[in-house]
């Protein structure tokens, strides 16, 4: 009897009734969601919203203005070093950034107030190719359609990453989705 008892499920059932296998703390089930499945917050669609190279005759102070057709919320600024190729799908572009170290200030005009006042989107970014300081985070709470930056350079290749919104300030919904190299509606 003992051998049949030990090699069957009877010991498990005996100890399970006594509470030896029951957890002291409730364990969440992997099959049941712990919170409601809908509505789920969608992660922001951070994408490349601006890519441009600026060239001058000599190293001097430049102030450039960028206008967007739709409001954007910028998350990141990246400077592409001299002769580097971007890791984003753009045609025949290489970095023209010269000198290899500079300070960049970036400002944005809030979209909601429509005034002429620009606010700083990040502290002064100290770009340095030798120290691999190629990008900085921006204040992503500002919705803007007009950005200005100031730097001392001869050439500068700038990439801005962020979210695109519609004119009412709601999240952007792509009308055309690109899948497998073809456009589908």
C-alpha positions as CSV (number, residue, x, y, z in Angstrom):
1,X,0.0,0.0,0.0
2,X,2.8,2.4,0.9
3,X,4.5,1.9,-2.4
4,X,1.3,2.5,-4.4
5,X,0.6,5.6,-2.2
6,X,4.0,7.1,-2.8
7,X,4.1,6.7,-6.6
8,X,0.6,8.0,-7.3
9,X,-1.1,11.3,-7.0
10,X,-2.4,10.6,-3.6
11,X,0.4,12.4,-1.7
12,X,-0.1,15.5,-3.9
13,X,-3.8,15.5,-3.1
14,X,-3.2,14.9,0.6
15,X,-0.8,17.8,0.9
16,X,-2.9,20.0,-1.4
17,X,-5.9,19.6,1.0
18,X,-3.7,20.6,3.9
19,X,-2.6,23.7,2.1
20,X,1.1,23.0,1.6
21,X,1.0,23.9,-2.1
22,X,-1.3,26.9,-1.9
23,X,0.6,30.2,-2.2
24,X,0.6,32.6,0.7
25,X,0.5,35.6,-1.7
26,X,-2.0,35.5,-4.6
27,X,0.0,34.9,-7.8
28,X,-1.4,36.6,-10.9
29,X,-2.5,34.2,-13.6
30,X,-0.6,34.3,-16.9
31,X,-3.8,33.6,-18.7
32,X,-6.0,36.2,-17.1
33,X,-5.1,39.9,-17.6
34,X,-4.5,41.8,-14.4
35,X,-6.0,45.0,-15.9
36,X,-8.6,45.6,-18.5
37,X,-7.4,44.8,-22.0
38,X,-9.0,47.9,-23.6
39,X,-8.3,50.8,-23.9
40,X,-4.6,50.2,-24.0
41,X,-2.4,53.3,-24.2
42,X,-0.6,53.3,-27.5
43,X,3.1,54.1,-27.5
44,X,4.1,57.2,-29.4
45,X,5.1,56.8,-33.1
46,X,8.5,58.4,-32.8
47,X,9.9,58.8,-36.3
48,X,12.3,61.0,-38.3
49,X,10.4,64.3,-38.9
50,X,13.3,66.4,-40.3
51,X,16.6,65.8,-42.1
52,X,18.6,68.6,-43.7
53,X,22.2,69.7,-44.3
54,X,23.1,73.4,-43.9
55,X,26.3,74.7,-45.5
56,X,28.1,78.0,-45.2
57,X,31.3,79.6,-46.7
58,X,33.2,79.8,-43.4
59,X,32.7,79.0,-39.7
60,X,30.3,81.6,-38.3
61,X,27.2,82.0,-36.2
62,X,24.0,80.8,-37.9
63,X,20.4,80.9,-36.9
64,X,18.1,78.7,-38.9
65,X,14.3,78.3,-38.9
66,X,12.3,75.1,-39.6
67,X,8.6,75.2,-40.4
68,X,6.5,72.1,-40.3
69,X,3.2,71.6,-42.2
70,X,1.7,69.8,-39.2
71,X,2.4,70.2,-35.4
72,X,5.1,68.0,-34.1
73,X,6.3,66.9,-30.6
74,X,10.1,66.6,-30.8
75,X,11.9,64.0,-28.7
76,X,15.5,63.8,-30.0
77,X,18.0,65.9,-31.9
78,X,20.9,64.1,-33.7
79,X,23.8,65.6,-35.5
80,X,25.4,63.5,-38.3
81,X,29.2,63.8,-38.4
82,X,31.2,64.6,-41.5
83,X,31.0,61.9,-44.2
84,X,28.8,59.6,-42.1
85,X,25.7,58.0,-43.7
86,X,22.5,58.2,-41.7
87,X,20.9,55.0,-40.5
88,X,17.5,56.1,-41.9
89,X,16.2,55.6,-45.4
90,X,17.1,58.8,-47.2
91,X,18.6,59.2,-50.6
92,X,22.3,60.0,-51.2
93,X,23.0,62.0,-48.1
94,X,26.1,62.1,-46.1
95,X,27.0,64.3,-43.1
96,X,28.6,67.7,-43.7
97,X,29.0,68.7,-40.1
98,X,32.1,70.9,-39.6
99,X,33.7,71.7,-37.1
100,X,33.7,68.5,-35.1
101,X,32.7,70.3,-31.9
102,X,30.2,73.0,-31.3
103,X,27.3,74.2,-29.2
104,X,23.7,74.0,-30.5
105,X,20.7,75.8,-29.0
106,X,17.2,74.7,-30.2
107,X,14.0,76.7,-29.6
108,X,10.4,75.9,-30.4
109,X,7.2,78.0,-30.5
110,X,4.3,76.4,-28.7
111,X,1.6,75.5,-31.1
112,X,-1.4,76.4,-28.9
113,X,-0.5,80.0,-28.0
114,X,0.4,81.2,-31.5
115,X,2.6,84.0,-30.2
116,X,6.1,85.1,-31.3
117,X,7.7,83.8,-28.1
118,X,10.0,80.7,-28.5
119,X,11.0,78.6,-25.6
120,X,14.1,76.5,-25.2
121,X,13.5,72.8,-26.0
122,X,16.7,71.6,-24.4
123,X,19.7,73.0,-22.6
124,X,22.6,74.0,-24.8
125,X,23.8,70.8,-26.6
126,X,27.5,70.5,-26.7
127,X,28.1,68.4,-29.9
128,X,31.5,66.7,-29.9
129,X,32.4,64.0,-32.4
130,X,35.5,62.9,-30.6
131,X,33.5,62.2,-27.4
132,X,30.6,60.6,-29.3
133,X,28.1,63.2,-28.1
134,X,26.0,63.1,-31.2
135,X,22.5,63.5,-29.9
136,X,20.4,65.0,-27.1
137,X,16.9,64.6,-25.7
138,X,14.4,67.4,-26.2
139,X,11.5,68.6,-24.1
140,X,8.7,66.4,-25.5
141,X,5.9,68.3,-23.8
142,X,6.0,71.1,-26.3
143,X,3.7,70.8,-29.4
144,X,5.2,73.0,-32.1
145,X,5.2,73.7,-35.8
146,X,8.1,76.2,-35.8
147,X,11.6,75.4,-34.6
148,X,14.7,77.6,-34.6
149,X,18.3,76.6,-33.8
150,X,21.5,78.6,-33.3
151,X,25.0,77.2,-33.7
152,X,28.5,78.2,-34.9
153,X,29.3,76.0,-37.9
154,X,30.4,75.8,-41.5
155,X,28.3,72.8,-42.3
156,X,25.7,71.0,-40.2
157,X,23.6,67.9,-40.9
158,X,20.6,67.8,-38.5
159,X,18.1,65.1,-37.8
160,X,15.0,65.6,-35.6
161,X,12.9,62.7,-34.3
162,X,9.4,63.1,-32.9
163,X,5.7,62.5,-33.3
164,X,3.4,64.1,-35.9
165,X,0.0,65.4,-35.0
166,X,-3.0,66.7,-36.9
167,X,-3.9,70.4,-36.9
168,X,-6.3,70.0,-34.0
169,X,-3.6,68.5,-31.8
170,X,-4.8,64.9,-31.9
171,X,-2.5,62.0,-32.8
172,X,-1.6,61.6,-36.4
173,X,-3.1,58.6,-38.2
174,X,-1.3,57.5,-41.4
175,X,-3.5,57.2,-44.4
176,X,-1.1,55.1,-46.3
177,X,0.8,52.3,-44.6
178,X,4.0,51.0,-46.2
179,X,4.2,47.2,-46.0
180,X,6.7,45.0,-47.8
181,X,7.8,47.9,-50.1
182,X,4.3,48.6,-51.4
183,X,1.8,51.2,-50.5
184,X,-1.5,49.8,-49.4
185,X,-4.7,51.7,-48.5
